[in-house]
Amino acid sequence: SAALALVLPVVPAAAAELFVSTAGNDSTGDGSAIRPYRTVKKAISASRAGDTVTVRAPAGNRTYNECDVRLRHRLVLRSPAGERAHIHCDPSVTNSVTIQIDPAASGSRVSNLEISGSQYYGVMLQTNWYQGGPAGNTGATDVILEDLLIHGTGTDGIKLTPKSDRATIRRVEIHSTGARYSGNADGIDNVNADGMVVEDSYIHDVASTGVYCKGGARDVVVQRNRTENTGDAGILAR
């Protein structure tokens, strides 16, 4: 009855796992392990908040040539244990970032991927905050980046924009930044993002600074990392 319907609890849909493979198909696939999608973007567009997008790395063809892979709601984006898919963005693509995480995707986790290329950043945590803007505006918060290999980026390896607070970056290797512009191409560039933790990572052969915290970034922890062969400094906090 109508009265009964009013009191029944709303049960949220269970989180799903969507699969991507270079042997998949965006037209005929359904995101299952048996019928995976072909592109990461297709799987993300078919996902809902809380889902996992698992990117397979078939032997002989593990590279996904995609730019601006954008998380617009909370997701886990990963390769399965024992595999590591490679997401590459052609640096000639204008204004490109390989993976971008929006504020609405706060709480996301990106894990066990190789990420390369782009005109600008390998991974960017985006923000809605601006000086003088509404108090509620924020960046992509509580994001975990783990077990990643990031290299060959146009400028920075990882870019944190203002109010992208409480990011955790762990067991990440970053090298060969500055493929497009070597004058300002840090391993990790944190601009006014508080509470960042960088740990157990290897940052080397970058064009500028290994880890650079600036613009008012507070309560940052950088521990148990190895930083070497940088064009500027190893770690800077200003």
C-alpha positions, -999 to +999 in steps of 0.1 A: +000+000+000+010+036-003+012+039+035+036+010+037+058+024+009+063+055+030+079+037+059+100+012+040+137+020+042+156+030+011+184+004+006+214+018-013+226-001-043+256-023-037+289-011-050+298-027-084+331-036-100+335-027-136+362-041-157+383-026-186+406-045-209+425-037-241+407-068-254+373-054-244+347-034-264+328-003-255+299-011-278+293-047-269+308-049-235+288-045-203+317-040-178+317-075-165+349-096-162+337-117-192+327-087-213+348-058-202+348-023-217+377-012-239+384+023-224+387+036-189+365+065-197+337+043-207+338+023-175+339+055-154+309+070-173+290+037-165+299+037-128+283+051-098+297+066-066+314+039-045+321+016-075+355+001-084+369+003-119+394-025-124+418-019-154+433-051-166+468-054-182+466-083-207+500-096-217+514-078-248+489-049-247+485-032-214+485+004-225+454+026-227+460+057-248+436+081-231+438+117-219+417+135-193+405+103-175+383+121-150+368+109-118+336+129-112+324+108-082+340+087-055+357+056-071+384+031-068+405+031-100+430+003-100+448-026-116+444-060-099+472-075-079+499-090-102+491-066-131+498-030-138+479-013-166+495+018-183+474+049-189+492+072-213+481+106-226+498+119-258+517+151-247+506+168-279+470+169-267+463+205-257+456+213-220+456+176-212+460+158-178+463+121-177+441+115-146+420+143-130+401+139-097+372+164-092+361+177-058+329+156-062+352+125-063+366+132-028+375+100-011+386+082-042+416+059-045+439+054-075+461+023-071+486+001-089+488+019-123+515+033-145+506+068-156+525+089-182+524+117-207+499+147-209+507+183-216+506+191-179+501+166-150+501+129-145+475+131-117+457+163-107+435+169-077+411+196-089+395+224-068+364+246-068+381+270-043+392+305-052+402+335-032+371+353-020+348+326-032+320+308-011+332+293+021+320+258+012+341+255-020+368+229-017+391+207-036+393+169-040+398+158-004+408+125+013+422+111-019+446+081-018+473+077-045+492+045-040+515+020-057+518+042-088+545+047-114+543+083-129+567+095-155+571+115-187+547+142-177+545+176-194+551+194-161+545+180-126+540+144-118+512+150-092+495+184-088+475+193-057+454+224-061+441+246-032+420+229-005+426+194-019+433+185+017+444+152+034+458+135+003+478+104+010+506+095-015+524+063-007+546+038-024+547+060-055+576+063-080+578+095-100+605+103-125+612+122-158+589+152-153+591+183-175+588+167-209+569+198-222+583+225-198+613+217-176+613+252-159+587+242-134+580+205-132+581+190-097+576+155-087+547+165-063+535+201-064+512+210-035+497+245-036+477+253-005+465+217+003+467+209+040+473+175+056+491+158+028+511+127+036+539+115+013+556+083+024+576+053+013+580+068-022+608+072-047+611+105-065+640+109-089+653+125-121+627+153-120+632+186-137+625+208-106+618+199-070+610+164-057+582+175-033+572+212-031+547+224-006+537+261-009+509+286-011+500+281+026+500+243+027+499+232+064+504+201+085+522+182+057+541+150+065+569+138+042+585+106+056+605+076+046+610+087+010+640+087-013+645+118-034+675+122-057+687+137-090+664+167-090+669+198-110+663+220-080+657+208-045+647+175-029+620+188-006+608+224-001+582+239+022+573+276+019 
